[in-house]
Amino acid sequence: GQLGKEGGGRHDHDLIELYCGNGNFTLPLSVLFRKVLATELDRYSVRAAIACAEEAGVSNVALASLSAAEATQALNKEREFFRLRDMDLTSYSFNTLLVDPPRAGLDEHSLSLAQGFDEVLYVSCNPAKLEEDLKQLPAHKVAAAAMFDQFPWTQHAEVAVKLVRK
């Protein structure tokens, strides 16, 4: 199956994304989900993603300037954030988690959060760290994978995997 797509999308499920950056995955994947909550620590990237969503006419995406740790705290109802005051997190039915972490891979909060999802879409610019992180998700198996050589003549590669609960 394709990453994030089963039979044309699941409009009864919602997507939570950590490390969304400028929304490069957020916006194209939004058509596959009822609602999307995308988070990114860098507020300038969040502003860019909001502008892109508005320009593209995407209306089912909410963006928040939160670190992965803060997003995990908010989802687990451990802490309230003023930045989320206009969002009703209980209105979401999250089934899928999308992560596109920095080269260091997932932090402990993201790994902990990922363990609770039936489906995890993981985009990595560091295949060695991806391998380490996958070992921390023993309840999941790789259902699909793809490698993208976006940096020819270098050792760098992007790898995307779709994980599903075993």
Residue pairs with C-beta under 8 A, 6 or more apart in sequence:
1 143
1 144
1 162
2 144
3 121
3 144
3 146
3 160
3 161
3 162
4 15
4 29
4 32
4 96
4 98
4 121
4 162
5 32
8 32
9 31
9 32
9 33
10 32
10 33
10 34
10 95
10 96
11 32
11 33
11 34
12 34
12 93
13 33
13 34
13 93
13 94
13 95
13 96
14 33
14 34
14 35
14 36
14 37
14 92
14 93
14 94
14 95
14 96
15 29
15 30
15 32
15 33
15 35
15 36
15 37
15 94
15 96
15 97
15 98
16 36
16 37
16 38
16 39
16 71
16 75
16 92
16 94
16 96
16 97
16 98
17 25
17 26
17 36
17 37
17 38
17 39
17 97
17 98
17 99
17 100
18 39
18 68
18 71
18 97
18 98
18 99
18 100
18 101
18 110
18 113
19 39
19 40
19 41
19 68
19 99
19 100
19 101
19 102
20 26
20 38
20 39
20 40
20 45
20 46
20 49
20 63
20 98
20 100
21 40
21 42
21 45
21 49
21 100
22 45
22 48
22 49
22 52
23 38
23 48
23 49
23 52
23 53
23 61
23 63
25 98
25 100
25 123
26 36
26 38
26 49
26 53
26 61
26 63
26 98
27 49
27 52
27 53
27 56
27 58
27 61
29 36
29 98
30 36
30 53
30 58
30 60
30 61
33 60
33 96
34 60
34 93
35 60
35 61
35 62
35 91
35 92
36 60
36 61
36 62
37 61
37 62
37 63
37 64
37 87
37 89
37 92
37 94
38 49
38 61
38 62
38 63
38 64
39 63
39 64
39 65
39 66
39 67
39 68
39 70
39 71
40 46
40 49
40 63
40 64
40 65
40 66
41 65
41 66
41 67
41 68
42 65
43 65
46 63
46 64
46 65
49 63
50 63
53 59
53 61
53 63
62 87
64 71
64 81
64 83
64 84
64 87
65 83
66 74
66 81
66 83
66 84
68 99
68 101
68 106
68 107
68 109
68 110
68 113
69 107
69 109
70 79
70 81
71 109
71 113
72 78
72 109
72 110
72 112
72 113
73 79
73 81
73 109
74 80
74 81
74 84
74 89
75 89
75 94
75 113
76 113
94 117
95 117
95 118
95 119
96 117
96 118
96 119
96 120
96 121
97 113
97 114
97 117
97 119
97 120
97 121
98 120
98 121
98 122
98 123
99 106
99 110
99 114
99 120
99 121
99 122
99 123
100 122
100 123
100 124
101 107
101 110
101 124
102 125
103 125
103 126
103 129
104 126
104 129
105 124
105 126
105 129
105 130
105 132
105 133
106 114
106 122
106 133
106 136
111 133
111 136
111 137
114 120
114 122
114 137
114 140
114 163
115 137
115 139
117 165
118 164
118 165
119 162
119 163
119 164
119 165
120 137
120 140
120 162
120 163
121 160
121 161
121 162
121 163
122 130
122 133
122 134
122 160
122 161
122 163
123 158
123 159
123 160
124 130
124 133
124 158
124 159
124 160
124 161
125 156
125 157
125 158
127 147
127 157
127 159
130 159
130 161
134 140
134 142
134 161
134 163
137 163
139 165
139 166
140 163
140 164
140 165
140 166
141 163
141 164
141 166
142 161
142 162
142 163
143 162
143 163
143 164
144 161
144 162
145 159
145 160
145 161
145 162
146 159
146 160
147 157
147 158
147 159
147 160
148 157
148 158
148 159
148 160
149 157
149 158
150 156
150 157
150 158
151 157
